[in-house]
Amino acid sequence: MTISDTAPLYRDSSASVSDRATDLLDRMDLDEKLGQLGSAWVFQVAGADGFDPDRADPVLRHGIGHITRMGGASSLTAPQAAQLANDLQRHLIEHTRLGIPAIIHEEICSGLMARDATVFPQALGVASTFRPELNEQLADAVRAQMRAVGAHHGLSPVLDVCRDPRWGRLEETYGEDPYLVSRMGMAYVTGLQGCADGSDLHDGVVATAKHFVGYGASEGGMNWAPAHLPERELRDVYLRPFEVAVRDAGLASVMNGYHELDGIPCGANRWLMTDLLRGEWGFDGTVVSDYFAIKQLFEYHHIVESRRDAAVVAASAGLDVELPSTECYGDPLREAVESGQIEMGVVDLAVRRVLESKLRLGLFDRPFVDPGAVSTATRTASQIVLSRRIADESLVLLRNDGVLPLQSGASIALIGPNAGNARHMLGDYAYVTHVESLLEVLRSGNNVFAMPIERGVELDDQMSLDHVGTVSGSLVRALPDATVRVAEGCQVTGDDRSGFAAAVEAAAASDVAVLVMGERSGLTEECTTGESRDVSQLRLPGVQEELVHAVAATGTPIVLVLLAGRPIGSPAVPEAAAAVLMAWLPGEQGGDAIVDALTGAVSPGGKLPVSYPRSSGQIPIFYAHKVSGGRSHWKGPYVDESNEPLYPFGHGLSYSTFTIDADAPTPSSVRADAPAEVVEIHAVVRNTGRRRADEVVQVYASDPVASITRPVRELVAFQRVTLDPGAAARVTFEVPVAALGFTGRELTYVVEPGDVRFFVGASATDVVEAGSVTITGDAPVPTVRATATNTSIVPIG
């Protein structure tokens, strides 16, 4: 049956979203409502030959909320994905009573996770650029690709603040600092949604902030483990990026974390999803479940006895949509409604949110895309250039005694398991790496999550990596007059040392040895970083550290390039090297970017978004610790190790040198009850070296006396500046008074009278004091947290 020829109000594009949603909701029966709260995998609706009506009809007969990973869980080309999206939407419009289109969601952690999409650097590398504007451009490119193939909802950004590099998903985050994560998150949401406030999504894609909240602070650095976070720390550190995304960027969706807080799983936490998110912050979008998180309430957390009870608890807490398929929000939730276990009003509220999301996206007005135009938005020249630029600017030069850049005509030994392996350039949510995990499920039969994958579209295990560069290929092209001796030496994992001899011989015969070491990211058993690939210690995997020392014994200078998703390597590893370049997981343009840095075509300018521990025994180690933290009173260091990181947050060198000087902040005093008043911090940065290069000017604040113990230092502003040799610039940062507060004794955000000291520099430890500002008033003033974003750069003679 189809809708009548007389167009109902919900089909009227001139009516308001609210009125259209009300009209549609009033027409729906219970089955149709529950359909909007569920989802289905692409392989539940399509086969090898495309859309399969016979397979899809049982799943779609009452409509559906989401379709899961049309591109990310299949081998479809971009035009094929667009055609499948059209076929799906046509079926829903023509063969369901109300003709409600579906939202198609995709993973987008390092770009659109699909076969033909551009692969960008992993998020931790993007954070290392300290350029939020690049993250906005990245997200805008993803938006264009997604819209072209008929997808509308992206499962990013990851706003988890992570201070434990043992956790495998650190690579998906923007690091340890809530301000940096907030700035990167705001930029991503704006780029993906196509507007600064989330008000118009007709050409945008819904951004999903995850994982709400504290997921990256897990017990033992292990996936899905409890997070032990008191509410004040939760608010000032872990909730902060989410609050900023909601209040300042119009975030349209949130995804719950798998873990528990104080005994309550996040997917069942009404305080989080309703009282705080919607009540305090005014969020009006949809909350979607992380995959399998609703049934996890009884299968994993054991807080309920059935799927029906799990559905009731999750829906009552404010979780609107079940992903990636419908296991609890179908028949189990229907039974709960019909028995009176849950009120119909709870279901109606969730359905309204889903319908409003679809209406804001314009799905009722423009449900179809043009498969013939997909090529204009997929792997375009501009996207590839952007991926290259982000990769270039993400590289962090940790140390250099002058061996870099490499000299023209030098003889080079290129050694290591990551030197010639394109696969190892990619993060855990790149298309190739994620399809590996689906293939592992099919081949092993170990279908932990009971996915119906065996019935669906075919997955190609012969995935081309021709578009992904390698260090070895790029180095040979960049230095045609150099002698390059390649010797792998060892694998990422395992204890095979049979390649050591060839590597040592190559190093001994060369002027310099470039060792490209590190990790393999992904979700499969052979991976060492990524989701559920957590570690207990931070040594290089396998026998890589032995290989480093064997090469070092030749006396040939070592350039160590680390391709990894976390700070990694024992202190003796970088100490054995003349230079260390941290490349994180730089994506398809990573090979060329790394060689750009090695050869000096580009001066590295990235900065660490995390503190770099000496060992796992120091964890958690982060710069913004409390005044009583960071040391063992009264001696200071550990008995057996320093209490300082190997490299501090914000650290990163270049091929030039800089000085940074600061003037006193203005004005010298501000009022606590004037939260919009601005403190200006002025810094002069000068390139004192011999080549054009970047410096990231970082502004930190310290509250020396407060009613609540405060961190020793907090990042409040930053700006990356590019300067020619001898050039200088005056950088002015505008920091609102409301950015200088904290969660007070009553667990509300306040600005408190007193002095605030400011520091300016090139890392969390390399700073000069800029002076103090006095916040005047008689008592703490409740207000809404602000985030400093305004900066000006003026060249000076």
Secondary structure, DSSP 8 states (H G I E B T S, - for coil): ----SS--GGG-TTS-HHHHHHHHHHH--HHHHHHHT-EEEGGGTEETTEE-HHHHHHHHTT--SEEE-TTTTS---HHHHHHHHHHHHHHHHHHSSS----EEEE--TTS--STTS-----HHHHHHTT-HHHHHHHHHHHHHHHHHTT--EE---B------TTSGGGGGS--S-HHHHHHHHHHHHHHHHTSSSSS--TT--EEEEEEETTGGGBGGG-TT--B---HHHIIIIISHHHHHHHHHH---EEEE-SSEETTEEGGG-HIIIIIIIIIIT---SEEE--TTTTTHHHHTS-SSSSHHHHHHHHHHHT--B--SS-SSTTHHHHHHHHTTSS-HHHHHHHHHHHHHHHHHTTTTT-----GGGGGGTSS-HHHHHHHHHHHHHH-EEEEESS--S--TT-EEEEESTTSS-GGGGS-TTSHHHHHHHHHHHHHH---TT---GGGSS---S----TTS--HHHHHHHH-TTSEEEEE--S-SSS---TTHHHHHHHHHTSSEEEEEEE--BSSSTT-SBSTT---SS-S-STTHHHHHHHHHTTT--EEEEEE-SS--S-THHHHT-SEEEEEE---TTHHHHHHHHHHTSS------SS-B-SSGGG-S--TT-BTT-SSBTTTBS-SSS-SS-SB-TT--B-SS-EEEEE---BSSEEETT-TT-EEEEEEEEEE-SSS-EEEEEEEEEE-SS-SS--BS-EEEEEEEEEE-TT-EEEEEEEEEGGGG-EE-TTSSEEE-SEEEEEEEESSSSSEEEEEEEEEE-SS-EE-------EEEEEEE-
